[in-house]
């Protein structure tokens, strides 16, 4: 696991950072020196535990509660982060909500809107909140957490897949729009990585998925965290508008 100091003194906001992929991302960024703002909505105790772990390792972190679908709460959170640390340099859009499977015959427009709230509305509001500072400094990193489902077209999951496709569209357009300010915009697309969210999923399903992966195993949250940390670093300064699949080769691109 990386432990260099290439993100020293940069401020990173990770949404949905109380567990799973968000916690893994926060830890990876902190281990490279970033001061990490952990956003949570429903699990402040878990987020505080992640912050405590970061501090125990010698890093800086604090917890900020906000519903990332609410413009007012986002603006208040970003103001609080600036007061506690400094303006946000690295924005990681990771927060998500329930992801039920829905057959096409039962699919409603509200099902689609529920996913778009997290993967279109939320990234727009978050980016708008941190963008003035990034433009003023002519430097910034916006990293979206997408999914391999857009490439795989998972059945009975079209409401989620369409929102993830829209999220990739935002990434590509924003990359072109913001490049002149030195702001990169990329998307990391994880495979199925077992986290607390998947604790009740049948083991046979996980085994079947792992068998389909060329590397023959599932990933871990730190795999996503390391990819995000790379894209946040100066090493990735000439990479923008890209989708980085982190899934053991299950999808190529």
N, C-alpha and C positions, 0 to 999 in steps of 0.2 A: 504494500500500500504506500502511496506517495506521502512524503513528509517534508518536501522542500518548502522554502519560504517565499515562493514566487508570487503569492497573493498578499504579501504583508501589507497591512494597513488599509487594504481595500475593504469596502463594506458590501456584504452580500445579503440579499433578502431571499430567503427560500420559503415559498408558500407550502402549506401542508407538511410542515417539518416535524410533526410530533411523533411520527413513526414511519416504518417502511422505507420507501425510496427517499422521501424527504429527509428523514433522519440520516440516512446514508450519505446523501448529498451534503447536508450541513456538516457532517463530520469530516468529509473529504476536503471541503473548502477551508474549514477551520485548521486542519492539519497543515495547510499550506500558508497559514498566516492570516487568512481573512477574518474580519470581525463579522460574525454571523448573526443576523436578525432572523429568528425562527418564528414564522407565522403559524398560528393555529387558530381554530375556531371552536371546536368541541372538545379538545383534549389538552387543556393547559398543563395538567399535571405531567402528562407524558412528554410534552414539549420541554417543561422545566427539567425533567430527567435527562433529556438530550443535552440541554444547556449545561447542566451540572457535569455531564461526561466531558464536554468540550473544555470546561474550565479545569476539570481535574487533569486534563492533558496539557494544560498550560495555555489554552486558547481563550478567546473572548466571544461571548455569546449572550443573548438576552431573548426573552420571549415577548411577542407582540400579538395580541388577540385581535382578529378582524375576520369578518365574512368577506372573502375576496370577490363576491358577486355584488357588493354594495359600495358604490362610489364614495360615499361619505366616510365609511369605515376605513376604506383604503387610504384616503387622503389623510385621515387622522393617524393611521398607522405609520405612513411614510414620514409625517411630521415628527412623530415620536421617535422614529429610528434616527432621523437627522439630529434630533436633540440629544439622543443617547450616544450615538456614534459620530456620524457624518452623513452627507448625502450618499444614496445608494449607487454603487458602481456596477454591481453584478445583480441582475434580477433573474431568479429561477422560478418559472411558472410551473409548479408541480401539483398544486392542490386539485383535488378531484372529489367527487361525491359517489353516491350509490351507482353501481353498474349492473343492473339486472339484465338478464336475457329476456327478450320479448319477440315472440313470433310476429311475422309480418302482418298476419291477419288481425293481430291484437295491438299493433303499433299505433300510437297516437302522436299528434303533433307536439303535445306536451312532453312526451318521452324525448323527442328530438330537442326541444327547447331546454329541457333539464340538462342535457349534455352540453349544449351550446353555451349555457350560462358559465360553465367551468372552463371551456376550451376556446371560446371566442370572446364573450363579454369580459370575463375575468382578466385574460391577458391584455385586452385593450385598455381596461381601466388601470391595471397595474403599470403598464408601460407608459401611459399618459401621465401617471403620477410621478414617475422617476425621470422621464425624458428631458424636462427642462434642465436639470442638473447635468445629465450626461452630455447634452448638446453644449452647455456652457463650458464644460471641461474638455469637450471634443474627445471623449473616451467613454465607452460603456460596453457591457456585455448583457445581452438578453438571450436567455437559454430556456427554451420550452421543452417540457417533457411530454413527448408524444407517445406513440405506440406502434408496434408492428401490425396491429389489427388492420390498419389502412391498407397495407400491402397484401395481407392475407385474406381480407374480406370475410371475417368470421361470421357464420350464419347466426340468425336470431340476435344480432348485435348491431344492426344497421344504424340505430340511433347514436350509438357510441362511435362507430366507424366513421359516420358522416361528420361528426364533430371533430374527430382527430384529423380527418382530411382537411377540414376548414382551418384547423390550427396550423397545419403545414403550409397552407396557402398564406396565412398571415405572416409566417416566418419568412417566406420567400419574398413577398412584397416589401415587408419592412426592411429586409436586408438591403434591397436596392435603394429604398428611400432614405435610409439612415447612414449609408456607407460614407457619405461625404463628411460626416461628423466623427468618423472614427469609431462608430458604434457597430458592433457585429451582432447578428441575430441568427441563431442556429437552433436546431431541434435534435434532441437525443431521443431515439425510439427504442425503449427497452423491449425485450421479450417478456415472457411470463416469468416473473421473479417472485417466488413465494415469500409473502410478508404476512403480517397479522391479518390483512384483508382476506387472505386465502387459507386461513387456518382450518376452515371447515370443508375445503375442497377435497374430494376423494383422492387418496394416494394413487390409485390406478390412473386417474386423469393426469396427475403430475408425472408419473412414470412414462405414460404414453407420449406426453409432450417432450420430455427429456430424450426419449428414444428418437424423436423426429429431428432433434437438433444435431447438426453435424458434429459438434463437440461432445455430444452425448451426455450433457448435464445442463441443469438450469443455472441461471446466474444468481448473483447476490447483490444486495443493495449497494455495496461498495463498488461494484463494477460500473454502476450508473454514476455514482459519486465521482469516480476517477475520470470518467468521460466528461462530466460537467466541469470538473476542475481544470482539465486540459483546455477545454473551449473557453474557460474564463481567463486563462493565462495569456501572457504576452506571446507565448509560443504559437498561439492560434490567431495571431493578429491579422493574418491574411486569409482567414477562413470565415466565410459568411454565406448565409442563405442555404446552408447544407443540412441534410438529414443524416445523422450518424446512427446506424443500427447497432445496438449492443445486445445481441441475441445469439451469439455462438455460431453465426452464419446461417440461421434459419431463413432469413431473407437477405438477399444480396443487394444492398442499397437502401 
